[in-house]
Amino acid sequence: MVRNLEYPKKPQNTVKRYDSRGTYDLGAIHSIINTTSVLHVSFAPSPDEPFPAILPMIGVMGSFEYPSAGIDEPLDCYLHGYVSSRIMRLARASDKGLPLCVAATKVDGLVLSLTPNSHSYNYRSAVLQGYAKPVESDEEKLYAMRLITNKVVDGRWENTRVPPDNVEMTSTTILRVKVETGSGKIRQGGPHDEAKDEKRDDIIEKVWTGVVPVYEAFDTPIPSTTNKVRQVPSYLDAYVSQTNSGNRQAALDAVNEP
Amino acid sequence: MVRNLEYPKKPQNTVKRYDSRGTYDLGAIHSIINTTSVLHVSFAPSPDEPFPAILPMIGVMGSFEYPSAGIDEPLDCYLHGYVSSRIMRLARASDKGLPLCVAATKVDGLVLSLTPNSHSYNYRSAVLQGYAKPVESDEEKLYAMRLITNKVVDGRWENTRVPPDNVEMTSTTILRVKVETGSGKIRQGGPHDEAKDEKRDDIIEKVWTGVVPVYEAFDTPIPSTTNKVRQVPSYLDAYVSQTNSGNRQAALDAVNEP
């Protein structure tokens, strides 16, 4: 029997509105994080500052302890940043780790119904909450740097000048977020209208309803002015075309009712 | 002389890392907010909860007081949500308004350089901080609902069943965020490598460098099973094709050095 691991439901991560769209499945949540180009990371900058801060960051799920762990197993979230940035200083200064909220959202479609009130997006969103500390050992740092680089383009790490030298290692800080809770929310399908509108001919004959599929697209890679490699390498070419067709297919699949 | 309004630089919104990429220009920041499908909104759920919360929300800049205000003039940020959600309850309960951070990020390209350390994204990001209160008057609520709907698809409000009825009006809460500070960050151009790598033939002959343009794409609208309007309406058709060509062009333009 296949058993799916789930994040524990706590007050702060339990999906209330449209709770049938909620998921606590590790695999579903980690996959959304790993396929989202930019994560939004929130933290409280200081006790006397009323506003939380949000940073757009690159991050990826991984386990240095169990590198063979699957996407549906317990993982940490690794975030990449500059050594002296505020978030890194706060994480370094805190004993337990800096409390962070990490969010990833992918829009899969514009859902257009008869009345603005029932308009929606098809989407996949994930939120993690946990305590962040800077990674100390070079081995774990390299492990996370490779994961992060290969999240941007699969196979890129192995096809660049590696390993990072001393200056590069010390100027980069990797945060490891130990996840306390997580949740996801997924909306799929077409528009859902109410009977009061669907029964009125004057409305249904006038208003187009349906879904505009939305996805992140890559265009043809453009070489830099200093590039000396004549052809786009096959790993990059394959990544671009596979990501494009996968992203588009996910948006089209989301049009169908779950 | 054209004078551009800027948000005041305060400790919490001053761009430090790569400060030349920072912008405080109202027009630039508001445009990023208005063209991003999903905003990430952060708030502190309660004093005894260590983690900030992040919600993906739909929002738009506008001014009910001065509806003719341009995108580069002082505007509020209107956010749309369900009446009994936690963020709405907190905003309703607070006298000054709920302190929020609103973030919008658009990825324009993967910037691939000789070594992972200099990899980057081309991007446009914006952050606003301000106090949120629920909109009280029906007039302002309708103003904001129309702006929000037409942000999703330009002209959609006028082509659906409007105005919302009483049930729809009372089940929806619109937050108005009075902006205290804001900042943006924009990265454009190709990869920037260091001389130590650019001088080594073994590296430059092996590693492809350049930019993969990235943009949000719309696919052909797919009618719902109950749709009765035979042809995709011209406002929707135009919006899909104009957004696609505009988004793609922005990603291609970002490849050039600013």
Interface residues (C-beta under 8 A of the other chain):
Chain A: Q12 K16 R17 S37 V38 H40 S42 F43 A44 P45 E49 P50 F51 P52 A53 I54 P56 I58 Y82 S85 R86 P99 L100 C101 V102 A103 T105 V107 L110 L112 S113 L114 T115 P116 N117 H119 Y121 Y123 S125 V127 Q129 G130 M145 R146 T149 V152 V153 R156 W157 N159 T160 R161 V162 P164 E168 S171 T172 E180 G190 P191 D193 D197 E198 R200 I203 I204 E205 K206 V207 W208 T209 G210 V211 V212 P213 V214 Y215 E216 A217 F218 D219 T220 P221 I222 P223 S224 T225 T226 N227 K228 V229 V232 P233 L236 V240 R248 A251 L252 V255
Chain B: Q12 K16 R17 S37 V38 H40 S42 F43 A44 P45 E49 P50 F51 P52 A53 I54 P56 I58 Y82 S85 R86 P99 L100 C101 V102 A103 T105 V107 L110 L112 S113 L114 T115 P116 N117 H119 Y121 Y123 S125 V127 Q129 G130 M145 R146 T149 V152 V153 R156 W157 N159 T160 R161 V162 P164 E168 S171 T172 E180 G190 P191 D193 D197 E198 R200 I203 I204 E205 K206 V207 W208 T209 G210 V211 V212 P213 V214 Y215 E216 A217 F218 D219 T220 P221 I222 P223 S224 T225 T226 N227 K228 V229 V232 P233 L236 V240 R248 A251 L252 V255
